[in-house]
Amino acid sequence: MSVETVRQLLIGEGLWKAKRVRRVVIHQLRERRARLGELVQIDGSPHDWFEGRAPKYTLLVFVDDATSRLMYLQFVEAETTFNYFAAVRSYITEFGKPLAFYSDKFGVFRVNMPNPLSGTGLTQFGRALKELDIELICAHSPQAKGRVERANQTLQDRLTKELRLRGIGSLEQANTYLPEFIAAYNARFAVAPRSIESAHRSLGKGEALDRILTLCERRTLSKNLTLSYNNVIYQIKTKRSAYTMRQAHVEVRERHTGEITIEYKQQPLDYTIYQVQEQQQGKVIEAKLLQPAAARAAARPKQARGPVPSHPWRDFHFSKNSMQAKARRGELCILPK
């Protein structure tokens, strides 16, 4: 019997569940932007770039929509906010500010929680781009940002082979080689834009990248001029009267090095660490960041169980004679069997 005859018999006996044919979705073609820097598509491509010679890393890819040029490449451990901050800093330093970035709906770019009860509705990356006057557009589907998706497929094929031929097996060596690869790639695949003018802009007055490309959260000072951030209580030191700063709204900015700056009306405040609190809740980690987080946890030294060697318990000898003596003195104890 043919395959179709067997399939019909199975359907008749209820052993085969027929599936509906998936409707083919036709995506409308979008014309390229006219100028360089008018729209830059960004994405992260996790892949086994070193084919087992090194751990799996993620390649941050910036592709210009008008020319298909590779504007920025960098190998990182994962797609984190600080890694994208470093990428934006390098891009702006070399080319200037683009008009817009085009990304997916990853948590670094977009708040995916429906109806959030607090916050501004922007991620740290979105807030930084807003301060830099750069529009952030999130694509509804991978096909919408097909320029960078197709570049990822090309890179996973060609760049992986180039790294193998050159014997590159570390993150530092690969990032050193990337400028040479970008030049060769653009010479072969880049196209000329419709307009010779560039849409890139220079930084404006007051747009300091060191200040903007940081984690920024708002806090309200207590009556004692304290605030809590990341399980740490900070005490503000000021020469003015304390009542003038009560309930004041301040900004806590954290750099990639962990350095904390507390600002009031864009002016830094002096502070001291009052108390370090214990973490009670587990951290929420994106799926893309789970593998690097698990690797860091596995690399930490395991803590030995039981009290530390200097603990007073280790100086106490639970001998039968000493415990009987304590029982005769009326002290509460449990005799061993």
Backbone hydrogen bonds, N-H to C=O, Kabsch-Sander energy under -0.5 kcal/mol:
donor,donor_aa,acceptor,acceptor_aa,energy
6,V,2,S,-2.0
7,R,3,V,-2.2
8,Q,4,E,-2.3
9,L,5,T,-2.1
10,L,6,V,-2.3
11,I,7,R,-2.2
12,G,8,Q,-2.2
13,E,9,L,-1.6
14,G,11,I,-0.9
15,L,10,L,-2.6
16,W,10,L,-1.0
18,A,16,W,-0.8
26,I,24,V,-0.6
27,H,25,V,-0.6
36,L,197,E,-0.8
38,E,35,R,-1.6
40,V,100,A,-2.1
41,Q,39,L,-0.5
41,Q,63,V,-2.8
42,I,102,Y,-2.7
43,D,61,V,-1.8
45,S,59,L,-2.3
47,H,57,Y,-2.0
49,W,47,H,-2.0
51,E,48,D,-1.2
53,R,50,F,-2.0
57,Y,47,H,-1.1
58,T,76,V,-3.0
59,L,45,S,-1.7
60,L,58,T,-0.6
60,L,74,Q,-3.0
61,V,43,D,-3.1
62,F,72,Y,-2.2
63,V,41,Q,-2.9
64,D,69,R,-2.3
65,D,39,L,-2.7
68,S,64,D,-2.0
71,M,62,F,-2.8
71,M,69,R,-0.8
72,Y,62,F,-1.3
74,Q,60,L,-1.2
76,V,58,T,-3.0
80,T,78,A,-1.4
84,Y,80,T,-2.0
85,F,81,T,-2.3
86,A,82,F,-2.3
87,A,83,N,-1.8
88,V,84,Y,-2.6
89,R,85,F,-2.4
90,S,86,A,-2.2
91,Y,87,A,-2.4
92,I,88,V,-2.8
93,T,89,R,-2.4
94,E,90,S,-1.7
95,F,91,Y,-3.1
96,G,91,Y,-0.9
97,K,201,R,-3.9
99,L,37,G,-2.4
101,F,135,E,-2.7
102,Y,40,V,-2.7
103,S,101,F,-0.5
103,S,137,I,-2.8
109,F,106,F,-1.7
110,R,106,F,-1.9
112,N,110,R,-0.9
125,F,108,V,-0.7
127,R,123,T,-2.7
128,A,124,Q,-2.1
129,L,125,F,-2.2
130,K,126,G,-1.9
131,E,127,R,-1.9
132,L,128,A,-1.5
133,D,130,K,-0.9
134,I,129,L,-2.8
135,E,99,L,-2.2
137,I,101,F,-2.9
137,I,135,E,-0.5
139,A,103,S,-3.6
139,A,137,I,-0.5
144,A,141,S,-0.9
145,K,141,S,-0.7
145,K,142,P,-0.6
146,G,143,Q,-1.3
148,V,145,K,-0.6
149,E,145,K,-1.5
150,R,146,G,-2.7
151,A,147,R,-1.5
152,N,148,V,-2.0
153,Q,149,E,-1.6
154,T,150,R,-2.1
155,L,151,A,-2.6
156,Q,152,N,-2.6
157,D,153,Q,-1.0
158,R,154,T,-3.1
159,L,155,L,-1.2
160,T,155,L,-1.1
161,K,157,D,-1.3
162,E,158,R,-2.2
163,L,159,L,-2.4
164,R,160,T,-1.7
165,L,161,K,-2.7
166,R,162,E,-1.8
167,G,164,R,-1.1
168,I,163,L,-2.4
174,A,170,S,-1.9
175,N,171,L,-2.2
176,T,172,E,-1.7
177,Y,173,Q,-1.5
178,L,174,A,-1.3
180,E,177,Y,-0.7
181,F,177,Y,-1.6
182,I,178,L,-2.8
183,A,179,P,-1.9
184,A,180,E,-1.8
185,Y,181,F,-2.6
186,N,182,I,-2.7
187,A,183,A,-1.7
188,R,184,A,-0.9
188,R,185,Y,-0.7
189,F,185,Y,-2.8
190,A,186,N,-1.4
191,V,67,T,-2.6
195,S,34,A,-2.1
199,A,36,L,-3.2
201,R,97,K,-2.1
207,E,204,G,-1.7
208,A,206,G,-1.5
209,L,207,E,-0.6
211,R,208,A,-0.7
212,I,208,A,-2.4
213,L,209,L,-2.3
214,T,212,I,-2.2
215,L,254,E,-2.5
217,E,252,V,-2.1
219,R,250,V,-2.5
221,L,248,A,-2.4
222,S,226,T,-1.9
225,L,222,S,-1.6
227,L,234,Y,-1.8
229,Y,232,V,-2.7
232,V,229,Y,-0.9
233,I,275,Q,-3.4
234,Y,227,L,-3.0
234,Y,232,V,-0.5
235,Q,272,T,-3.3
236,I,225,L,-2.8
236,I,234,Y,-0.5
237,K,270,D,-2.9
238,T,236,I,-0.5
244,T,241,S,-1.1
245,M,242,A,-1.4
246,R,242,A,-0.5
247,Q,221,L,-1.2
248,A,245,M,-1.6
250,V,219,R,-2.9
250,V,248,A,-0.6
251,E,263,E,-2.5
252,V,217,E,-3.4
253,R,251,E,-0.6
253,R,261,T,-3.2
254,E,215,L,-2.5
255,R,259,E,-2.2
258,G,255,R,-1.8
261,T,253,R,-2.7
263,E,251,E,-3.0
263,E,261,T,-0.5
264,Y,267,Q,-2.9
267,Q,264,Y,-0.8
269,L,262,I,-3.0
270,D,237,K,-0.7
272,T,235,Q,-2.3
274,Y,233,I,-2.6
274,Y,272,T,-0.7
275,Q,233,I,-1.4
277,Q,231,N,-2.7
277,Q,275,Q,-0.6
285,I,283,K,-0.5
289,L,286,E,-0.9
290,L,287,A,-1.0
293,A,289,L,-1.8
294,A,290,L,-2.5
295,A,291,Q,-2.1
296,R,292,P,-2.1
297,A,293,A,-2.2
298,A,294,A,-2.1
299,A,295,A,-1.4
300,R,296,R,-0.9
311,H,308,V,-1.9
314,R,311,H,-1.5
315,D,312,P,-1.3
316,F,313,W,-1.4
318,F,316,F,-0.6
319,S,317,H,-1.6
323,M,319,S,-1.9
324,Q,320,K,-2.2
325,A,321,N,-2.2
326,K,322,S,-1.8
327,A,323,M,-2.0
328,R,324,Q,-2.0
329,R,325,A,-1.6
330,G,327,A,-0.9
331,E,326,K,-2.4
333,C,331,E,-0.5
